[in-house]
Amino acid sequence: MFVCWLTGAAHAQTPPAGADGAVADTIEQRAAACIVCHGKQGRAGSDGYYPRLAGKPAGYLYNQLINFRNGQRKYPVMTALIENMSDDYLREIAQFFSDQHPPYPAPQASGASAAQLARGQQLVVRGGGKAPACVACHGGALTGVAPATPGLIGLPRDYLLSQLGAWKNGSRRSARPDCMAQVVRDLSAEDISAAASWLAAQPAPADARPAAALPARPPLACGSALPLKAAAQ
């Protein structure tokens, strides 16, 4: 979830001021409220609820901001913060966080059993039943794919569960065709938990930047994999 508290700006680090006391109008300063929850450079919040923004494809971040603004993703504080921001302004914020590349934290210790982790790995790498493998869309290294497919590495298990659950119950939606809604429809709660547990336990590769392209055509048509302006609404 891409979340910046409205009240966070008041508690953000005091901005640098010029000789006349005026606050510098920079993208770093305008994004200051976001880092209160999402961490310095957007590296993720400490509680596991606010995800990493840093290094994700700019198209993905922009799409999510638009989705919050338009109600396809539901979080009232986030909607209130950005409801009056223009597309160009949201695009600028998305690009700023996409350009940040702080180091990834160590992966979470998993409380899942060996059998659960093995099932999670199978689902992510090879798929299961009607559900395609996660790597088929999110890239072989699971670091995302330009222009708008996010990475799955470096996200806490609880966050992954909450977002997959939101797609499962329909409270999170994406541009049509909504491929993630289709994927989770074919996964049981146990499979979702297994995949999230395995993903959260994986270390980030040395080069964790999004891939430029997939090596093969993805198995599903996915409106959210395109910049929003080109995606079907």
C-alpha positions as CSV (number, residue, x, y, z in Angstrom):
1,M,0.0,0.0,0.0
2,F,1.3,3.4,-1.0
3,V,0.4,5.5,2.1
4,C,1.4,8.9,3.4
5,W,-0.2,10.3,6.5
6,L,-1.7,13.8,6.2
7,T,-0.5,14.5,9.7
8,G,3.0,13.2,8.9
9,A,4.0,16.4,7.2
10,A,3.8,18.3,10.5
11,H,6.2,15.8,12.1
12,A,8.6,15.4,9.1
13,Q,12.2,16.5,9.4
14,T,12.5,20.3,9.4
15,P,13.2,21.3,5.8
16,P,16.3,23.3,4.8
17,A,15.5,27.0,4.3
18,G,17.3,29.7,2.3
19,A,18.8,32.9,3.6
20,D,15.3,34.5,3.5
21,G,13.8,31.7,5.5
22,A,11.8,30.3,2.6
23,V,11.5,26.5,2.2
24,A,13.2,25.1,-0.9
25,D,10.7,23.9,-3.4
26,T,12.2,20.5,-4.3
27,I,10.7,17.1,-5.0
28,E,12.6,15.8,-2.0
29,Q,10.7,18.4,0.2
30,R,7.4,17.7,-1.4
31,A,7.8,14.0,-0.8
32,A,8.8,14.5,2.9
33,A,5.4,13.5,4.2
34,C,5.6,10.2,2.5
35,I,8.8,9.1,4.2
36,V,7.2,9.5,7.6
37,C,5.4,6.2,7.0
38,H,7.3,4.7,4.1
39,G,10.8,5.3,5.5
40,K,13.8,7.3,4.3
41,Q,14.0,7.2,0.5
42,G,10.8,5.1,0.6
43,R,12.7,2.0,1.9
44,A,9.6,0.8,3.9
45,G,8.1,1.4,7.2
46,S,9.4,-0.3,10.3
47,D,6.1,-2.0,11.2
48,G,5.7,-4.0,8.0
49,Y,2.5,-2.3,7.0
50,Y,3.9,0.5,4.8
51,P,5.7,-1.1,1.9
52,R,8.9,-0.2,0.1
53,L,8.4,2.4,-2.6
54,A,12.1,2.8,-3.5
55,G,13.1,1.4,-6.9
56,K,9.7,0.2,-8.0
57,P,8.8,1.0,-11.6
58,A,7.5,4.5,-11.9
59,G,4.5,3.4,-13.9
60,Y,3.5,1.0,-11.1
61,L,3.8,3.7,-8.4
62,Y,1.9,6.2,-10.6
63,N,-0.9,3.7,-11.3
64,Q,-1.3,3.1,-7.5
65,L,-1.6,6.7,-6.7
66,I,-4.2,7.1,-9.4
67,N,-6.0,4.0,-8.0
68,F,-6.1,5.5,-4.5
69,R,-7.3,8.8,-5.9
70,N,-10.1,7.1,-7.9
71,G,-11.1,4.6,-5.3
72,Q,-9.9,1.4,-6.9
73,R,-7.7,1.1,-3.8
74,K,-9.3,2.1,-0.6
75,Y,-7.5,3.9,2.2
76,P,-9.3,7.1,3.3
77,V,-6.2,9.0,4.5
78,M,-4.3,8.3,1.3
79,T,-7.3,9.4,-0.8
80,A,-7.7,12.6,1.2
81,L,-4.0,13.4,0.7
82,I,-3.9,13.1,-3.1
83,E,-7.5,13.7,-4.2
84,N,-6.6,17.2,-5.4
85,M,-3.2,16.4,-6.9
86,S,-2.9,16.5,-10.7
87,D,-1.7,13.5,-12.8
88,D,1.5,15.3,-13.6
89,Y,2.2,15.9,-9.9
90,L,1.5,12.3,-9.0
91,R,3.8,11.2,-11.9
92,E,6.6,13.3,-10.5
93,I,6.2,11.8,-7.0
94,A,6.2,8.3,-8.6
95,Q,9.4,9.0,-10.5
96,F,11.1,10.4,-7.4
97,F,10.6,7.2,-5.4
98,S,11.4,5.0,-8.5
99,D,14.8,6.6,-8.7
100,Q,15.7,5.8,-5.1
101,H,17.8,2.6,-4.5
102,P,18.6,2.2,-0.8
103,P,19.7,-1.3,0.3
104,Y,17.1,-3.9,1.0
105,P,16.7,-5.2,4.6
106,A,17.5,-8.9,5.5
107,P,14.5,-11.1,4.8
108,Q,12.1,-12.0,7.5
109,A,12.5,-15.2,9.5
110,S,9.6,-17.4,8.5
111,G,7.4,-19.3,10.9
112,A,6.1,-21.4,8.0
113,S,6.8,-25.2,7.9
114,A,9.1,-26.7,5.3
115,A,6.1,-28.1,3.5
116,Q,4.5,-24.6,3.4
117,L,7.6,-23.0,2.1
118,A,8.0,-25.7,-0.6
119,R,4.4,-25.1,-1.7
120,G,5.0,-21.4,-1.8
121,Q,8.1,-21.8,-3.9
122,Q,6.2,-24.1,-6.3
123,L,3.5,-21.5,-6.7
124,V,5.8,-18.6,-7.2
125,V,8.3,-20.3,-9.6
126,R,6.1,-22.8,-11.4
127,G,2.5,-21.9,-10.7
128,G,-0.2,-24.3,-9.5
129,G,-3.6,-25.4,-10.9
130,K,-5.0,-22.5,-13.0
131,A,-2.7,-19.9,-11.4
132,P,0.4,-19.0,-13.4
133,A,3.8,-18.6,-11.7
134,C,4.5,-15.2,-10.2
135,V,7.8,-15.1,-12.1
136,A,5.9,-15.2,-15.4
137,C,4.8,-11.6,-14.8
138,H,7.0,-10.2,-12.0
139,G,10.3,-11.3,-13.6
140,G,12.6,-14.2,-13.0
141,A,14.3,-12.3,-10.1
142,L,10.9,-11.1,-8.8
143,T,12.2,-7.5,-8.9
144,G,9.5,-6.3,-11.2
145,V,9.4,-5.4,-14.9
146,A,9.2,-2.0,-16.5
147,P,7.1,-0.1,-17.1
148,A,4.6,-0.9,-14.4
149,T,4.9,-4.4,-12.8
150,P,6.1,-4.3,-9.2
151,G,8.7,-6.4,-7.6
152,L,7.7,-8.9,-4.9
153,I,11.1,-9.2,-3.1
154,G,11.6,-7.2,0.0
155,L,7.9,-7.1,1.1
156,P,6.8,-8.3,4.5
157,R,4.6,-11.4,4.7
158,D,1.8,-9.5,6.4
159,Y,1.7,-6.9,3.7
160,L,1.7,-9.5,0.9
161,L,-1.2,-11.3,2.7
162,S,-3.2,-8.1,3.1
163,Q,-2.9,-7.2,-0.5
164,L,-3.6,-10.6,-1.9
165,G,-6.5,-10.8,0.5
166,A,-7.8,-7.5,-0.7
167,W,-7.8,-8.7,-4.3
168,K,-9.5,-11.9,-3.2
169,N,-12.4,-10.1,-1.5
170,G,-12.6,-7.4,-4.2
171,S,-11.6,-4.4,-2.1
172,R,-8.5,-3.8,-4.2
173,R,-8.9,-3.5,-8.0
174,S,-6.7,-2.7,-10.9
175,A,-7.1,-1.5,-14.5
176,R,-9.0,-4.0,-16.6
177,P,-8.3,-6.7,-17.4
178,D,-7.5,-7.2,-13.7
179,C,-5.1,-10.1,-13.9
180,M,-4.3,-10.2,-10.1
181,A,-8.0,-10.6,-9.3
182,Q,-8.0,-13.6,-11.7
183,V,-4.9,-15.1,-10.2
184,V,-6.1,-15.0,-6.6
185,R,-9.5,-16.3,-7.5
186,D,-7.7,-19.6,-8.4
187,L,-5.7,-19.7,-5.1
188,S,-6.9,-21.0,-1.8
189,A,-6.2,-19.2,1.5
190,E,-3.5,-21.8,2.2
191,D,-1.8,-21.2,-1.1
192,I,-1.8,-17.4,-0.6
193,S,-0.3,-17.9,2.8
194,A,2.4,-20.3,1.5
195,A,3.3,-18.0,-1.4
196,A,3.5,-14.9,0.9
197,S,5.7,-16.8,3.4
198,W,8.1,-18.0,0.8
199,L,8.4,-14.6,-0.9
200,A,9.0,-12.7,2.4
201,A,11.8,-15.2,3.2
202,Q,13.8,-14.5,0.0
203,P,16.9,-12.2,0.0
204,A,17.0,-9.4,-2.6
205,P,19.5,-10.1,-5.4
206,A,22.6,-7.8,-5.8
207,D,20.9,-5.9,-8.6
208,A,17.3,-5.6,-7.5
209,R,16.2,-3.1,-10.2
210,P,13.2,-4.0,-12.4
211,A,13.9,-5.9,-15.6
212,A,13.5,-4.0,-18.8
213,A,11.2,-6.6,-20.3
214,L,9.9,-10.2,-19.8
215,P,11.7,-12.9,-21.8
216,A,8.3,-14.3,-23.0
217,R,4.7,-13.1,-23.4
218,P,3.0,-13.1,-20.0
219,P,0.3,-15.8,-19.5
220,L,-2.4,-13.3,-18.7
221,A,-3.5,-10.0,-20.2
222,C,-2.9,-7.4,-17.5
223,G,-4.2,-3.8,-17.7
224,S,-2.0,-2.7,-14.7
225,A,1.2,-3.8,-16.5
226,L,0.9,-0.7,-18.8
227,P,1.2,2.9,-17.9
228,L,-2.3,3.9,-16.8
229,K,-2.8,6.3,-19.7
230,A,-2.5,3.3,-22.0
231,A,-4.4,0.8,-19.9
232,A,-8.0,-0.1,-20.4
233,Q,-10.2,1.4,-17.7
